[in-house]
Amino acid sequence: MIYARFRHSARESYCVIQGEHIYELEGEIFAEHSPAQTGIPLSEVTLLAPVPRPGKILAAAVNYQSHAAGASAITKSEEAPAEPQLFLKPSSSVIGSDEPIVLPEGARRVDAEGELVAVIGRACRNVGPDQSLDYVFGYTCGNDVSARHWQRDDLQWWRAKGADTFSPIGPVIATELDPAGLELTTRINGEERQRTNTVALVHSVATLIAFASQVKAISLKWKSAESGFFETRSCGRRHRRRLGSARARRTPLLRRVYPADD
């Protein structure tokens, strides 16, 4: 099943997508629901971030061995971490896949990291790897936008990975996917910058969710992929992400313009 959140006229709601039409959900997406009988043409709606304000966004750092060498300036190691290294991103950084990424003043080099995002559909706490995927509602695409010099120089990553607009997700949630073998591709202006498969994850989706659930209930989980990068001078560039059959739309990249000092 393919779910999405949409805007039609002044109304926002959840829906299922079937072909070229959407069918608004009656009920709650994470509880009992059923699709409406009458569809709306997909071309007449705007798809929004499927989870606009998640309770938590947890991300896994350096979760591909191929990412380890490039991250060695931060991790001080050429190897991927033996234990999952998780960090939080604020929910205020979430935007939809068609919304612009706005680069803060001083951001300099900003990288795009295509991600698999697992959306947790019910309370998940103290579960094991053999149980953790039962709590996943579905999967979507994400971009863990990262300002590298802030990530390298700051003690915390609050602005390097948590600035407003630094967590584009969507546009859909796919519910019938195996997270163990999904192809993930990131493109910028049509040029492929990343290609990997989740079979190469150091710590599996199930392992990461179980690990995180030992210390906190979780609601949204990111899996880190390899890095492509945006240059801040290329303000009109766009990126695309594709995950299995769930394809992300283009996200414009903007450089915020600040007035000159008097």
FIGU-306246 format. One record per residue (C-alpha): y, z negated, x negated. Coordinates in steps of 0.02 Angstrom, whole numbers, m for minus. Each point is the difference from the previous one (the first is absolute). Last residue first. Layout:
# FIGU-306246
{py->Y&pz->Z&px->X} $
...
END
This chain:
# FIGU-306246
{py->2453&pz->m398&px->m1248} $
{py->m188&pz->16&px->m21} $
{py->m73&pz->167&px->55} $
{py->m83&pz->6&px->170} $
{py->m191&pz->m2&px->2} $
{py->m111&pz->148&px->45} $
{py->m181&pz->m41&px->42} $
{py->m121&pz->121&px->m81} $
{py->m114&pz->78&px->129} $
{py->m183&pz->50&px->3} $
{py->m63&pz->90&px->154} $
{py->m172&pz->m47&px->68} $
{py->m117&pz->142&px->49} $
{py->m140&pz->m28&px->124} $
{py->m161&pz->m90&px->m38} $
{py->m170&pz->78&px->32} $
{py->m149&pz->m95&px->67} $
{py->m152&pz->112&px->m27} $
{py->m41&pz->m82&px->m166} $
{py->160&pz->m80&px->m61} $
{py->147&pz->115&px->m30} $
{py->167&pz->m50&px->m71} $
{py->156&pz->105&px->m7} $
{py->159&pz->m24&px->m98} $
{py->176&pz->63&px->17} $
{py->136&pz->37&px->m125} $
{py->181&pz->11&px->54} $
{py->66&pz->m138&px->m113} $
{py->m73&pz->70&px->m161} $
{py->107&pz->m108&px->m116} $
{py->m105&pz->m153&px->37} $
{py->m153&pz->80&px->m77} $
{py->m150&pz->m26&px->113} $
{py->m167&pz->m43&px->m78} $
{py->m187&pz->23&px->15} $
{py->m106&pz->m154&px->m19} $
{py->m185&pz->m35&px->23} $
{py->m58&pz->m97&px->150} $
{py->24&pz->m179&px->62} $
{py->m85&pz->m58&px->158} $
{py->112&pz->m76&px->132} $
{py->m46&pz->m131&px->131} $
{py->78&pz->m45&px->166} $
{py->m31&pz->m154&px->109} $
{py->m66&pz->m139&px->m110} $
{py->m45&pz->m182&px->27} $
{py->24&pz->m90&px->m164} $
{py->m92&pz->m75&px->m149} $
{py->m180&pz->60&px->15} $
{py->53&pz->150&px->102} $
{py->75&pz->85&px->m152} $
{py->m168&pz->12&px->m89} $
{py->m90&pz->60&px->156} $
{py->129&pz->136&px->30} $
{py->m8&pz->54&px->m182} $
{py->m190&pz->4&px->m4} $
{py->m16&pz->104&px->159} $
{py->129&pz->125&px->m61} $
{py->m95&pz->16&px->m163} $
{py->56&pz->m73&px->m166} $
{py->8&pz->123&px->m145} $
{py->34&pz->141&px->122} $
{py->m76&pz->165&px->m57} $
{py->m94&pz->32&px->163} $
{py->174&pz->m4&px->76} $
{py->26&pz->178&px->m59} $
{py->139&pz->67&px->m109} $
{py->132&pz->134&px->m6} $
{py->180&pz->m30&px->m46} $
{py->150&pz->109&px->m42} $
{py->m38&pz->158&px->101} $
{py->154&pz->107&px->17} $
{py->53&pz->37&px->180} $
{py->171&pz->m77&px->m26} $
{py->m87&pz->m158&px->m59} $
{py->m185&pz->m11&px->41} $
{py->m118&pz->m148&px->10} $
{py->m187&pz->22&px->30} $
{py->m127&pz->m131&px->52} $
{py->m182&pz->43&px->30} $
{py->m98&pz->m132&px->93} $
{py->m171&pz->m62&px->m56} $
{py->m18&pz->m188&px->20} $
{py->126&pz->m19&px->141} $
{py->m123&pz->73&px->126} $
{py->106&pz->67&px->142} $
{py->m14&pz->m13&px->189} $
{py->161&pz->m89&px->47} $
{py->139&pz->116&px->m58} $
{py->175&pz->m73&px->10} $
{py->138&pz->131&px->6} $
{py->171&pz->41&px->m76} $
{py->m15&pz->m99&px->m102} $
{py->81&pz->m113&px->m128} $
{py->159&pz->m2&px->m105} $
{py->19&pz->m161&px->m100} $
{py->155&pz->5&px->m113} $
{py->123&pz->27&px->145} $
{py->94&pz->m163&px->m37} $
{py->m43&pz->m65&px->m173} $
{py->m168&pz->m86&px->m21} $
{py->m85&pz->88&px->m145} $
{py->123&pz->m22&px->m144} $
{py->112&pz->m111&px->108} $
{py->m116&pz->m149&px->26} $
{py->m107&pz->42&px->m152} $
{py->21&pz->m171&px->m84} $
{py->42&pz->m44&px->m181} $
{py->107&pz->157&px->m13} $
{py->m10&pz->116&px->m151} $
{py->m151&pz->111&px->29} $
{py->5&pz->12&px->189} $
{py->189&pz->20&px->m7} $
{py->m23&pz->140&px->m128} $
{py->m132&pz->80&px->110} $
{py->82&pz->12&px->170} $
{py->m157&pz->15&px->108} $
{py->m36&pz->84&px->167} $
{py->m171&pz->m55&px->62} $
{py->m27&pz->151&px->113} $
{py->m119&pz->m18&px->146} $
{py->m129&pz->94&px->100} $
{py->m97&pz->m77&px->145} $
{py->m163&pz->m90&px->32} $
{py->m79&pz->m85&px->148} $
{py->m24&pz->m163&px->96} $
{py->m72&pz->m92&px->m150} $
{py->m75&pz->m169&px->43} $
{py->m181&pz->60&px->m8} $
{py->42&pz->64&px->m175} $
{py->2&pz->m181&px->m61} $
{py->m177&pz->m49&px->46} $
{py->m106&pz->53&px->m150} $
{py->146&pz->m34&px->m117} $
{py->7&pz->m182&px->59} $
{py->118&pz->m79&px->125} $
{py->112&pz->m152&px->m19} $
{py->139&pz->61&px->115} $
{py->26&pz->159&px->101} $
{py->91&pz->m5&px->167} $
{py->m17&pz->166&px->89} $
{py->44&pz->184&px->m25} $
{py->27&pz->8&px->m187} $
{py->76&pz->168&px->m47} $
{py->m73&pz->68&px->m162} $
{py->125&pz->105&px->m98} $
{py->m63&pz->129&px->m126} $
{py->142&pz->34&px->m119} $
{py->103&pz->134&px->m84} $
{py->109&pz->m75&px->m136} $
{py->172&pz->81&px->m17} $
{py->101&pz->m53&px->m150} $
{py->185&pz->m43&px->m16} $
{py->92&pz->25&px->m164} $
{py->180&pz->m64&px->9} $
{py->12&pz->m135&px->135} $
{py->176&pz->m47&px->m51} $
{py->74&pz->20&px->173} $
{py->m137&pz->m5&px->129} $
{py->m105&pz->155&px->38} $
{py->m13&pz->43&px->184} $
{py->m170&pz->66&px->56} $
{py->38&pz->106&px->152} $
{py->m98&pz->m12&px->163} $
{py->m134&pz->127&px->45} $
{py->m147&pz->m109&px->m54} $
{py->61&pz->m151&px->94} $
{py->83&pz->m147&px->m87} $
{py->m60&pz->m168&px->m65} $
{py->105&pz->m95&px->m129} $
{py->46&pz->m136&px->126} $
{py->m184&pz->m49&px->2} $
{py->25&pz->m73&px->m172} $
{py->m125&pz->49&px->m136} $
{py->m119&pz->m132&px->m66} $
{py->m105&pz->6&px->m158} $
{py->m185&pz->5&px->m38} $
{py->m92&pz->4&px->m166} $
{py->m185&pz->17&px->37} $
{py->m108&pz->m79&px->m138} $
{py->m65&pz->99&px->m149} $
{py->172&pz->78&px->m21} $
{py->m2&pz->185&px->m51} $
{py->m11&pz->25&px->m187} $
{py->132&pz->58&px->m125} $
{py->80&pz->m173&px->3} $
{py->174&pz->m77&px->m11} $
{py->12&pz->10&px->192} $
{py->181&pz->61&px->4} $
{py->7&pz->117&px->m150} $
{py->m184&pz->38&px->33} $
{py->37&pz->79&px->169} $
{py->m23&pz->179&px->m59} $
{py->m163&pz->m46&px->m87} $
{py->m69&pz->m90&px->153} $
{py->30&pz->135&px->131} $
{py->m158&pz->98&px->m46} $
{py->m100&pz->m160&px->25} $
{py->58&pz->m2&px->181} $
{py->53&pz->m162&px->83} $
{py->153&pz->m27&px->m109} $
{py->91&pz->m111&px->125} $
{py->m71&pz->m35&px->173} $
{py->128&pz->m11&px->139} $
{py->15&pz->m126&px->142} $
{py->117&pz->38&px->144} $
{py->17&pz->m145&px->119} $
{py->45&pz->m30&px->183} $
{py->22&pz->185&px->24} $
{py->168&pz->61&px->65} $
{py->m6&pz->184&px->49} $
{py->m189&pz->26&px->4} $
{py->m25&pz->185&px->46} $
{py->166&pz->50&px->m81} $
{py->69&pz->124&px->127} $
{py->m55&pz->168&px->70} $
{py->137&pz->92&px->92} $
{py->m50&pz->80&px->165} $
{py->21&pz->171&px->83} $
{py->m108&pz->100&px->m122} $
{py->m148&pz->m113&px->37} $
{py->0&pz->63&px->178} $
{py->m15&pz->m148&px->121} $
{py->m166&pz->m40&px->82} $
{py->m49&pz->m59&px->173} $
{py->m153&pz->m110&px->24} $
{py->73&pz->m145&px->m97} $
{py->m103&pz->m69&px->m143} $
{py->m91&pz->m166&px->15} $
{py->33&pz->m170&px->m73} $
{py->m78&pz->m169&px->m36} $
{py->68&pz->m84&px->m156} $
{py->76&pz->63&px->m163} $
{py->86&pz->149&px->84} $
{py->55&pz->m102&px->150} $
{py->m18&pz->62&px->178} $
{py->25&pz->175&px->72} $
{py->13&pz->114&px->m149} $
{py->102&pz->159&px->10} $
{py->m98&pz->162&px->m16} $
{py->62&pz->121&px->m133} $
{py->m23&pz->188&px->4} $
{py->m31&pz->140&px->m126} $
{py->m181&pz->m46&px->m34} $
{py->m35&pz->m176&px->57} $
{py->117&pz->m132&px->m64} $
{py->m15&pz->m178&px->65} $
{py->157&pz->m93&px->47} $
{py->112&pz->m148&px->m37} $
{py->173&pz->m27&px->72} $
{py->184&pz->33&px->m21} $
{py->110&pz->58&px->144} $
{py->177&pz->70&px->m12} $
{py->m52&pz->184&px->11} $
{py->m176&pz->m2&px->m69} $
{py->m26&pz->m108&px->m154} $
{py->m173&pz->m20&px->m75} $
{py->m127&pz->m116&px->m76} $
{py->m162&pz->82&px->m52} $
{py->m187&pz->m12&px->25} $
{py->m135&pz->124&px->m52} $
{py->m176&pz->m40&px->60} $
END
